Amino acid sequence: MNKVMVYLNSIDKVKSFVNTVSGFSCDFDLVSGRYVIDAKSIMGIFSLDLARPIELNIHAAGDELEETLKALEPFLYKE
C-alpha cells in the first residue's frame, strides 16, 4: 500500500479524480480523520471536508503503482 496526499478542491476536480481512479482495477481509500471512504465513490468523497488535502491509500504495487501515480499527478498535493 502506498500513501499520497491529494487535493480535491472543486466539483470538476472530484469528477475527474473519480473517473481516473475508476479506470484502475486496484483499490483506493481516502482517509480523513476517522473516516475511510472508497475513492471510487463520488458521493463518499463529497461527504469529506474538501477544503484540506486528503490522504489517499493506493492498494497496488510494481508497474500498476507507477502507472497509477502518473495518472494521479494532477491531483497530488504539493506543499
N, C-alpha and C positions, 0 to 999 in steps of 0.2 A: 504494500500500500504506500502510496506517495501522497504527501500533503502539500498543497499550494494555497495561496490566498487569491480570491477573485473579488472583483468589484463590479456589481451589477446595479448601477445607479439609475437605470432608465427602463421603461417598459420594452423599448425596442432591443435593448441590450439583453434583457431577460429572455425575450423570444428567440433571439439569435443564439444565445447560450444553450437553451433547451434544444433547439434544432441541431446544434453542433454535437452536444453530448449524446443525443438520441441516435446519432449515426454510428456510435460505437457499441460493441457488444458487452464491454466491461461495465461494472457498476460504479456509480458516482454518488457520494453522500456529501451534502452540505451540512456543516456543523456550526450552529450559532448558539452559544451558551449551552444549555442542556438539551436543545432541540437538534435532532438529526433528521434531515429531510432528503428524500430521493431527489437527486439533482435533475432527473428527467421529468419531474412533476412541476409543471408551471404553476399550478395552484399552491403547491407546497412552498415554492420559492417566494411567492407573493405573501406568504404568512410570516416571512422573516423580516427583520429590520435591514432594509437595503441601503441605508444611509452609511453603513460601515462595511469594510471588507469582510468577507465570509470565508471560512476555511473549507476547502474542497478536498475530500479524500478520494483518490483515484485508485481503484482496485484493478491494477494492470501491471504488467512487467515487460521488460525487454523492448522489442520493437513496437509493440502496441502502446506502451507507455510513452515512448519517444514521439510516435505519431499523434497521440492524444495531446501531449504537451504543446506540440507545434500548432495543432488546431485550436487550442485554448489560449494561445498567445494574446489575442486582443482583449481577453477578459482578465488576465493576470494583474494582480495589484502590484504596482511599482511604488515603493516608498520614496 
